[in-house]
């Protein structure tokens, strides 16, 4: 049986892509922009490192130390209203 061809990667609108980026950052310990490009590709989304870099800046992501000492991308939580 022949393998089914993979659908061509799609380009998402900025807000859709950033929503997916936020989900991926919550699910994976992302250590590099290239890793994030690869994760997006695995979801069927075409993106470049430059686009991912702009998205991360727009989203206000920060680098934090994970338990193993490696730096990963994270989105700071908004303060809860009192």
BELFEN-V722300 format. One record per pair of residues at least 12 apart in sequence whose C-alpha atoms are under 7 Angstrom apart, sorted by the first residue. I is the first residue (numbers start at 1). J is the second residue. Records with the same first field share a line. If there is no record, write none. Layout:
# BELFEN-V722300
I = J  J
This chain:
# BELFEN-V722300
9 = 41  44  45  46
10 = 44  45  46
11 = 45  46
12 = 45
18 = 55
25 = 73  74
29 = 72
30 = 72  73
31 = 71  72  73
33 = 49  52  53
34 = 49
37 = 49  52
60 = 75
61 = 73  74  75  76
62 = 74  75
